Amino acid sequence: MNLKKCLSILIGSLLLNAGAFAKVIMPGVFSDNMVLQQKTMAGIWGTADAGKTVSITSSWNNKTYTTIADADGNWKTKIKTPSYGGPYQVTITDGSEPVVLNNVLIGEVWICSGQSNMEMPVAGWGQVNNYKEEIANANYPEIRLLQVSQATSLTQQTNIKVANNGWMVCSPQTIGEFSSVAYFFAREINKRVKIPIGLISSNWGGTMIEAWSDENTLTNNPVFSAQIKQQQESAKTETPLTFAQKMDAWNKLAAAADLGYTNNNAFNPDTAGWRSMLLPQFFEKGALGDFDGVVWFRKRSPFLQPGPGRM
């Protein structure tokens, strides 16, 4: 046997061994500190080598559930959960290195989704009333937090990006950047009924409901069908670079059309012809009517007369 054949056999052997010891991969929604919905058949899924038998063992009943990865390596099954409690352990394996999820609670799981009013964090750019005190007192180990990262895609995804590598235990160190509405909601429930609460925060301020709707529903709507078809075609050739170039072109176009800026992208101090609007009131009932776009305001107090340095 020559050296070339020896190397080929060795490399082939290494590749086979690497595949034999590959472990199952879990999506971002599964991690230590997670919460599973109580008294139900909870879905568990992930990926493994095609054809592999995947076993899931839950410590609350020491029962093992099995399923087989399909031709694409995807697998999914359901496990029976008890009444609320914990902490527990869930072990997933395909016969190689197991994935062990620790400090798992059984309780109530809520998806918290919306625009900026749902996204607004306890601290950060939100800063609710007495936020420093609220953060200092946020010791609720039975409340668990999962922050879904904001991401866009023209095609359906099988996984999500999450912050902090998965679920976090609610504490003064973790609550500051989390949704204030979601946190106060969970805190109230946990105080009253003493049940573990899992919060999945998936928010994006200013987004339209269409962006959260499934493709089939929008395709059947004549208002969106042409746009959906165009996006489907774009998805075949779109790359991060071309998307970034399109966004840059759109931002330049928007800036050029914005009368609040001069040609060199500086603030335009010329307010001649500006309309007046008494605040507070709704745009639709004021001088703007049905206008939809960027609005600039220059404030003038009714208690001050215009003069040098005052507007």
N, C-alpha and C positions, 0 to 999 in steps of 0.2 A: 504494500500500500504506500503510495507516494505521499509527500507532505501536503500537497494540495487537497487530496482526498481526505487526509486526516483532519485538516482544518475545516473542510466542509462538513464532515461528520460531527466534529466538535461543536461548530456553530449551530448545526441543526439540533444537536442534543440540548444546547443551552436554550434555544428558542422553545423547544418542547417543554423543558423544565420550567421556563419562565411562565408559559401558559398554564402549566399544571398548578402553579402556586399563586396564580392571580386570585384576588379576592373580590367579592361582590362590591359594587359601587352603589351608594345610596344618594338620592337627590338631596338638594339643600334643605328640604323641609324636614328631614330626619337627622337628628343629632342628639348628643347628650342634652339633658335638661328639658326635653320636649314634653308636650302634653298630648295624650291620646284621648279621644272622646269616650266618655264612660258608657257602659251598658249598650254596646253596639258591636257590629262587625267592622272593625277599623281596617281600612286599606293600607297595605304595606307593599312597596314596589321598589324596583331598582334595576340594575343591569348585572350580568355575569357572562361567562362564556356560553355560547349557544349550546343548548342541550343539557346544560348542567342542572342538577337537582339542587334547589335552594331550600334550606331549612330555616325556619324562624321559631325561636323558643322564647316564650314569655315567662318571667319569673313569678308572676302572680298566680299562675296555675301550673307551672312547669310543663305546659303542653307544647308540643312541637307541630308546626304546620309546614307542609312541603308543597313546592310548586316547581315547574320546569321552565327554564329560560327558553324563549322561542328562537327562531333562526337568526333574529337580529340581536339576541342577547337580552331582550326585555323580559321581565317577569313581574307578576303581580298576584297577590293573594289577600285574604282577609283573616284577621285574628279576632277572637272574641275578647272583649274587655269587660272587667267587672265594674262594680260601683266605684265611686271616686276613692282615691287613696294613693299610696306610694310612700317613698320612692321605690321604683322597680327597675328591672334590667331587661332589655330585649337583645337577643343574640341572633345574628343573621350569618349564615355560612353556606358555601357551596362545596364544603369538604376541605377547603384550604384554610387560609388565615381568616378567622371570624371577625365580623364587625360587631362590636358590643356597644350598645347605647345605654349609658348609665344615667342615674338620677331621673328616670322617666316617671312622670305623674299621670294619673288617670283623673280626668275631670271634664270641664266644659271647654271646647275650643271655638274661638270666634275669629272670623275674618273681618278685619277693620279696614275698609277701603273707601276712598273718596278723594275730594280735592283738597285745597289748602286748609280748610277748616278742620279736616280730619288729619291732615299731615302735620299741622302745627305742633311742634315739640314742647315738652314741659319747659325746657330752657332754650338754648339755641336762638333761632330767630323768633320763636314764639314768646317765651318768657311769660307764663301765666302769672296771675296774682300770687305773690308770696312764693315765687318759684324756688328760691333758695331754701326756704323752710320745707316746701313740698319735697324737694329732692333729698334733703337731709333725713326726712321721715319715711322715705320710700323703701322700707325694709319689709318686703312681702315675698318670702321664699316660695309661696304657693302660687305666685303669679309668674308666668314665664313669657318671655318676649321674643318674637321672631320678626326681624325687620327685612322685608323684601327690598332689594336694591332696584332702583329705577332703570329700566332697559326697554328698548324698542326692538321690534323684529317684524319683518314682512311675512314671516312664515311661522307656523305653530311650533312652539318649543316644548321639549319634554322635561326641562329642568328650569329652576329659577336661581338667580344670583341672590345671595343673602349676606347681610352684614355680620361681622364678628364671628364668622365661621359657623353660624347656626343659632340655636336657641340660647337665651340668656336668662338667668335668675334675676328677678326684679330687685334692684338694690339702688342705693344712692349713686353707685358707680355706673349703672347701666340705664337708668330711666331718663336722664337729661335730654337725650336726642330722640326719645320715643314719643309717639303720638299722645298728646295730653288727654284728648277725648277718650281714647282707648284705655289709657291707664286709669283715669278716674272712674270709668265704667267698670273695669275689672276690680278695682279696689272696693267699690261699693258692694258688688256681688260677693266678693270674698269675705268681707266683713260680716255680711248678713247671713250667709249660708255656709261659710267655711269650706267651700269647694275649690279645689285647684282650678285656675283659669289659664288657658293658653291663648295668647293674642298674636295673630298673624297680621302685621301692619303692612298693607300694600296700597300706598297713597301716592298721588302725583297732582300737585296743585295746578289748576287751570286746564286740566285735560277734559276732553269731551267724552260723553258716554259712548260714542261710536268707537272710540279707541279701545274700549273695554269689551265691546260686543264681539261675538264670534263671526267668522267669515261667512258662514252659510246664511245667517240671519240678514246680514247687510247685503249680500248678493241678491237676495230675494226682494230687496227694497229698490224700486226703480231710481230713487234719488242717489243711491250709492253704487249701483251695479257697475256703471262705467268706470268709476274710480277704483273699485275693487279689482276689476279686470286689468286696469293699468298697473296697479300695484303687484298683481300676480305676475305680470310680464317683467316688471322691474326686478322682482325678487330673483329671477333667473340669472340676471347679469349684475345686480347691485353688489358692490363691495364697500367696505368701510371707507375707502378712499373716495369713490364716486359719491357716496352719501355725504361725506364731509364737504366735498366740493359744491354739491347742490345746496347744502345748508349755508355755506359761505356766500354763495351767489344770492340766496334768498335774503340773508341778513343785510347784504349791501343794498339790495333793492328796497327793503323795508326802511333802511336808514335814509336812503335818498328821497323817499316819499314822505318822510317825517318832517313836518314844518317846524318842529321844535329844534332842529339842527340846522346849522349853516352848511355851506359846501365843504368846509374843512372838518366837518363832524363835531364842531363845537356848539355849545348851547346858543340858540338864536335869541338875542335880547329884545328883538323888535316885537312888541306886543300890540302894534297898531292893528285894529280890526278884530282883536280878540273879543269874544262874547263874554258877558257877565253871567255868573251863576251863584245864587245864594245857597250856601251849604249849611246844614246837611239836607240833601234831598236826592231822589233817584235821578239818574241821568235822563231816563225816558220822560220825566216830568219837567226837566230843566231845559236849558238852551240847546242841549245836544240832541234831543229827540231820539231817533232810532239809530244814531251813529254807532258804529262798531269799529273800534281801532284803538290807536294810541292817543291818550289825552294828556295834555300838559296843563297844570294849574299854577297860577301865581296868586298867592293869597294876600288879601288886603283886609285889615281889621276895620270893622265899622266904627271903632272908637278912636281911630287915628286918621288924621288928615294927611293926604299925600304931601310929601315934601322932600327935601334933599335926603337921599339915602333911604327913603321909605317908599315901599310899594305894597 
